[in-house]
Amino acid sequence: MPDLPDAATCYELLARMALIRRFEEEAGRQYQRARAGGFLHLAIGEEATIVGTASVMREEDYLIGTYRTHGHAIARGTEPKRVMAELFGRVDGTSGGRGGSMHIFDRDRRFLGGYGIVGGNLPIAAGLALSAEYKGEDAVTVCMFGDGASNAGNFGETMNLAALWKLPVLFLVENNLYGMGTSIERHSAQTDLSKKAEGYGIPGSQIDGMDVLTVREAVEEGIRLAREERRPTLIEAFTYRYRGHSAADPEVYRKREEVEEWREKDPIETFARRCAEAGVLGEREVREVREKAEEQVLAAVEFAEASPEPPLDTLYENLYVLDSDTGWYAVDERSPEPHRGEREEETMPDAARELAEAGAAYAGQPSAPRPNPAKEGDAQIGTEPEVAGEVEEPEIAEEVDD
């Protein structure tokens, strides 16, 4: 077990974990009140892994997570009130209320998500690390993901490229033992996830993700290897979420006794107790940490409730469209021009129309304007194709003896 750092560092680590815990508890309460919309994934119990990792990162380093990342943003320095406002879908949120719980984002602090696709952040992390190489930056990318993502195909692809190109990236698996509601023994043939990248040339290690100092020490070394030696590594941190996969999870896949057993290893309580027993922090400091966390979170809720909702006339802002009009667009692969999908029959390019009609004629279909799939569905349902003509059997030449 690593030695305790100085009192100021211990205070900051405890304060940040307590703030994240209280924020998550309040986020769950606000979700039940229908103030926070969409999906909600809480990281109660995983605070040591989050704070231990962020505490040794530099300002110029990148951090990217998955969809359980309220605490990650706060650990990187994002104001809790802005995270709460994002959960409420308000304009003062981290993404203007457009992303919600699963897409927390703070470019100024180089926290790039909040990413909703399982394992989808892995190749993006490689891209961030490659970008730092191109720009000559001394930045390291830390990519945090769950145990279930280690089974995704892009896990192997990302590990291969990271090792091949010697990218400055650290991969950290937040192994909370369940991929949604499926235990690791049931979703991964190799349950030692630290070994999953070895075949690609990336060494791995396992750590106690419930101890903030152990996480801090391991991540610090991983970042050093990435920054100084351009050696990507993988860390498997064993942690545990006390709540379900999401706020809608009935948790029928695990026993209450298991949850209670892990609660005895609570990262906040055990760290506070150790600091007190060592005389580094006293009861007054521990109490102060909790009181400040309470004040910040209640202020965050007040801020979020006071923040306005995005005006309806901004609905189509920041969308990728091809002209100033709103609507959905289609691109016919047989021509380079896009066209308005809801008026496809009138707006599709002439080249695409001609090819469509020629293709229909060749296939023996009636030559007619292409139907609008948004309004008419499949125009060929219930229609018998016309026979274009008999196909002659090819002549086979007789063999002739020399």
Secondary structure as UniProt FT lines:
FT   HELIX           7..32
FT   TURN            33..34
FT   TURN            44..45
FT   HELIX           47..54
FT   TURN            55..56
FT   TURN            59..60
FT   STRAND          62..64
FT   HELIX           70..75
FT   TURN            76..77
FT   HELIX           80..87
FT   TURN            88..89
FT   TURN            91..92
FT   TURN            94..97
FT   HELIX           101..103
FT   HELIX           107..109
FT   TURN            118..120
FT   HELIX           121..135
FT   STRAND          141..146
FT   HELIX           147..151
FT   HELIX           153..164
FT   TURN            165..166
FT   STRAND          169..175
FT   STRAND          178..179
FT   TURN            180..181
FT   STRAND          182..183
FT   HELIX           184..187
FT   HELIX           193..195
FT   TURN            196..197
FT   HELIX           198..200
FT   STRAND          204..208
FT   TURN            209..210
FT   HELIX           212..229
FT   STRAND          233..238
FT   TURN            247..248
FT   HELIX           256..263
FT   TURN            264..265
FT   HELIX           267..277
FT   TURN            278..279
FT   HELIX           283..306
FT   HELIX           312..314
FT   TURN            315..318
FT   STRAND          329..331
FT   TURN            333..334
FT   STRAND          338..340
FT   HELIX           341..343
FT   HELIX           344..347
FT   HELIX           350..362
FT   TURN            363..364
FT   HELIX           373..376
FT   TURN            379..382
//
